[in-house]
Amino acid sequence: MAVNYKILGQSNPAANTTTTVYTVPAATQTVVSTIQVCNLSPNTSSFSIAAQKAGASLANSMYLAYQTPIPGNDSINYTLGVTLGNTDVVSVSANTGNITFSLFGSELS
């Protein structure tokens, strides 16, 4: 089994818009080791992160962080080790368009 360490995805979603930042490729498993959230604004904002099973609609039980506040001009790093299967999805949202998300980890194929 090959292991590829990489930036899994990066996103700067529009305000109040749930956006897919990463989908596990077919015939692949993924470990998301770190999620970094960065606030590019001087104002406090909030964000959400969810891990969705392949094909499932977003539900409350899927949130890893929900409407979590982040101070202005700051970042938050989550070291999680989230394991994802074939075509599972990580989605993100924020209450402003000034929040960026970066996912780092490894794909196993």
N, C-alpha and C positions, 0 to 999 in steps of 0.2 A: 504494500500500500504506500503510495507516494504522499508525502506531506509537503504542502506549499505554504510557507509563511508569507503573509501579504497584508496590504491594506484591503480590507474586504469591501469597504464602501465609504463614501463621504457625501454629505448632503447639507444644503442650506435651504430648508423648505420655506415656502410662503407662510405667512402667519395663519394660524388656526387650520392648517391643512395637514392631514395625516399622509405621510410620504414613505414609500418603501425605500429604504437605504441599502438593503441587501437581500438577495434571494439566493439560497443555496442552489448551485447548479445540479442538474440531473446526475445520478450515480455518484454523488459526492456527500460527504458529511463534513461539518464545519465546527470548529471550536472558536467562539468569539472570546478572545482573551481580555481585550480592553475596549471600552467605549469612552470616547472623550467628547464632552459637550463644552462648547465655547460660546460665551456671550460677547458679541462684538459691539455691544451698546453700553453706554455708561449707566443705563437704567436696569434695575432688577427685572427679570423676566421669569417665565416658567416653561418647562418642557415635559414631554412624556416619551417613554421608550417602551415598545412592546415586542414580544417574540411570539409569532403566530405559527401554529402547525400548518403544514401544507394544505392549502385550499380552505382553511377555516376563516370565518368572518371574525373581525376584531371583537373581543369580549373583555369584560373587566378582569377576568382571571389571567389574562395574558400580559398585563403590564409589569415591567421591571421597575419603572419609575413613572409616577403619575402626577402631573401638574407640580413638579418639583421646582422650588424657587432656585434661581441662580443669580448671584449678585452681578452688577454691571462690571464689564471689563474683567471677567473672571472665567475660570474653566473648572470643570468637575471631571475627574477620571474614575471610571468604574472598572475594577479588575474583577471579572466575574467567572470566566470559564464556562460560558453558556454553550451547551451542546445542541446542535441543530442537525436535523436530518434532511434528506433529499427534498428540495423545493420549499423548505420552511422559510419564513420571512422575518426580517427585523424591520419594524416601522417606527417612525419618529414624528413628533409634532412639537410646535412651540407657539406661544401666544404672540410672537413677533417674528418678523423675517430676519432678525439679527442673531439667530442661534445657529451654530454649525455643529454637525455630528460627524465623528470619524470612528470607524470600526476597524480593529486590528485583530488578526488571528490566523488560523491555519485551516486550509482545506485538505481533506483526506480523500484521495480517490484511488 
